[in-house]
């Protein structure tokens, strides 16, 4: 393999050939026209061919050098693009987090307020159009995902459990004031049930665990595109939804929602913080991951039967 000519000489030739002028090449490269001329003569000596046909105040590429120029120009463009990409990875960019709208508004926003208090220099960009785990990471649109799921996760995913999924009936206080009584599971037969199409079997599983609901027709339940919409419908008094205990605390404290039936059911899924397995996670990812896990170190869950019995007795 023939040794490559000096890079400075190649750069001078590429600029002079592209601009058809030693003077313009000198301006672009911030050198003198004489320096460009010397570099090109050095390159011609190295290659053993004449690269330019020189006339009075005019230089023209030869047929051979025109092909050489095209290849060099492409190579320099690719080097510039690779250098820009490398530099971009070193620049600070926001930490990109993806989750559902319900998790974002009812759980993550308060977390981010606390995170920013301790890390004011760290910026977070939030996406709520939740897609599949594979698409989220393969298309490089996110760094972290917070989502409902279950083990085992794919081998290329690192997953940290954040909190359990525990569902309890929720509704607006005005529904209890204006509508039929709602104190035990059987009373649900006289109310409109609300659910998300993402979790179509949640009511069925809850009723099976609660007992005493055989007469309730789930076919009359109102379906919504997302849990966030089902929650808002419950707030507006349109019916009774199943709410995540971890997500409804603020609504209950503010009196927007109540939990008229104490019985709750732990779900087989849980909420996880997940990210793509990589040799060295970025500093921004590790910083947020370690912080959020310190805030939500999961306690050892009680057996489901005990949790449900405690809830029913409260």
N, C-alpha and C positions, 0 to 999 in steps of 0.2 A: 504494500500500500504506500503510495507516494505521500510524503509529508505535506501537511497543510501549510499554505503560505501564512505569513503573519496576519493576525486579525485586523490590525490597523490598515494594512494595505488593501485587504478585501473590502473593508468598510469604505475606504476612499474610492475604490473602483465602483462599488455599488452605487454610491451617491452621485459620482460624476457621470456614470452611464445612465442612471435614471433621470438625471436632470439635464444631460447633454451639455454639461458646462463644468469646468474646473472651478470657476469663480463661485457659482451657486453651491457647488458641493462644499467649497471651503466655508461659505457662510453657514451652511447647515451644520457642519461639523465643528465650527468655531476654530478653524485654523486658517492659514494663509493659502492662497492659490499655489504658491511655490511648494508648500508642504504636500498638497494633493498631487502635484506633478511628480514630486520625488517618490511618493508612495506608489504611484502607478508605474513609474519606471522600475522601481524595485520589484513590483509584482510581475511585470513583463519579463524581467531578467530571471525571476524565480521559475516562471512557467515556460519561458523560452518561446513566447509568441507575442506578436504585437496586438494590443487590446484596442487601441484607438487609431483611426486614420486622422492625422493632425493636419489642419489647413490653417489659413490666415484667420485667426480669432475664431476658429471652429474646430470641434473635435467630433468625430463620428465613430460609432461602434463598428467593428468588423462583424462579418456574419458569425464567426466562431464566438466572439466575445458577447454578442447579443444573446446567444443561448446560455452562456455562462452567467450573464447578468440575471436572466430570468430565474435560474436555479438559486443564485445567491440571494436575490430579493425575497424569494419564498423562504429561504432558510432564515434570513434575518427577521422576517415577520413572525415566524414560528418561535424564534428565540425571544423576541419582544413579548409575544403573547404568554409564553411560559414564564418569563420573568415577572410579568404583571400579575399572573395567577399566584406565583410564589409570594410576591410582595403583599398581595391581598390577604393571604392566609395569616400574615404577621400583623395586619392592621386589626384594631379592636372592632368587633362587630357585635350587635345585640345577641343575647342568648335567645334562641328561638324555641318557644314552648308551644306544644299543641295539646288541646284538650277539648272536651265538649263545652258548649255554652253554659250548661248548668253548673259544671265543675268550676268554670272560669268565674262566673258571677257570684256563686254562693260559697266557694271555698278558696279559690286561688287568689282572688283580688285582695282579701285581707292578708294572705300570706305575703303577697308582693309588697304591700305597704310596710310590713315588718322587715322584709328582706332589704328594701331600698333604704330604710333607716340605718341599717348597719353596713350597707354596701352602696353608697350614693353614686359611685362611679360606674356601677354595673347597669347596663341597659337590657331590658327584656322586651322581646317582641312576641306577642301572643296571637296564636291562630286558633280559631274555634271551629273551623270547617274540618272536623275530624275525618280522616281517611284511614285506610288500612295501615297497619304497622309497616308492611312491606313497602307500600307506596310512599309513605312519609319519609322513610330513610333512604330508599333507592333513588328518589328524585331530589334528595338533598334540600328539602324544604323545612326541616326542623332538626333541632339538636336533642330535645327531650319530648316525650309524650307522657301525659297522665291519662290513664284510661282504665276502664273496667275490663277485667280479664281473669284468667286463671292459669295456673301452672299445668304442664310445663310450657315455657316459652321457647321459641326457636333458638337454636344454638348460637345465632349471631346477635342475640338480644340479651342485654343485662337488665334485670327487673328487680325493683325494690318495692316491697309491699308498703303502702302508705296507710290505708285504713280499710276496715271491713265494709262490705255492703250489707246494711241492715235496713229492711223496709218496714215502714209503719204507715197506717192510713193517715192522711192529712186532708184538711179542708179549711175553708174560711169560717171564722166565728159566726158570721151572719147566717151561714147555712144551718148551724145548730139553733140559732134563734128563730129562723123563719121556716125551717123545714121539719120533716119528721124526726123523731128521736134517733140518736146515733150513739149507743153506749156499748153494744156488743156486736160481734161479727154478723149475726143474723139480721141486724138492723140495716145492713148494707143493701138488702133486697129492695128497700124503698128509696134508694138514692141512685143517682147516675154515677157510674164508675168511670174514671179517666185513666188512660194509660198511654205509654209511648210505644210506637211501633218498633222501637229498638229492643224493647223488653216485652214482647207480646204475651208471655206466659207468666209474668210476675204475679198477677192477681190470682191466677189458678193455683200457683204454688203456695201463695200466702193463705188462701182459703182452705186448701187441703191441710195445711199445718194448723190453722186456727180451729177448724172444725165448726160444725153447726151452720154451714153455708151452702148446703146441697141445693136449696131452692133458688139460689141466685143465678140469673141468666147472664152470663158474661157476653153473650151475643149482642146485648143492648149497650155495652160499654162504648164510650167515646174514645176514638183513637186520635193521637196527635203525632206529628212528625218527630218530635223530640221530647225528652223529659222536661226540658225547660218550659216548653209550651204547656205540657200537662200541669206543671206546678203553677204556672200563671193562671191557667183555667181554674185550678183549685182556689187560688187567692181571690179570684173574681166571683167565687161562689157557684161555679158551674157544676160542681160535683165533688167526688172524693177521689183522690189520687193516692198512690203509694209513694212515700217520700223517703229519701235516704236520711237516716238519723244524722249523719255527719254534715249534711248539706242544709238542713232546715233550721238549725239553731237560731240564726239571726231572724228569720221570718217568725219563729215562735216567740222570741223575746220581744219583737216589735208588734206582736198581736196580729200579724197578717195571716198566720196559719195556726191551727191547733191540731193536737193528736187525740181525737175523741175516743179511740180504742187503744188500750195500752199494749195489746199484743203486737210484738214485732217478730220478724223472721230474718235470721242470718241467711244470706244467699251463698251459693257455692262460689261465686266470683268475689273479687275484691278489687280495690283501686290500687294501681301500681304506677310507679315512676319508671319509665323504661327508656333505654337509649341503645344505639348500635354499639356492639362490642368493637373495640378498637385498641391498638397497641398502647396508645397514650391519649386518654381523653383530654380535651382542651381545658385550660385553667378556668374558663367561665363555666363550663359544665360541672367540673369537680366542685367549684365553689358553691354553686346553687344546690347541687346534689347533697353535699355534706351538710349544708345549712338546713335544708328541708327535712333531711332524715333525722337531724338532731331535734327538730321541732316535733317530729311525729314518729319517734321510736315506738313501734307497735308493742303494746302489752300482749302477753300471752292470752289468746281468747279463751273464754269459758266455753265448755261444751254447749252446743246449740240448745239442747233441751233445758239446760239450766238458765241460759240467757232468756229463752222464751218464757219460762216459768217466772223468772224475776220480773220480766216486763209485764206479764199478765197480772202479777200481784201488786204492782206499783200503782 
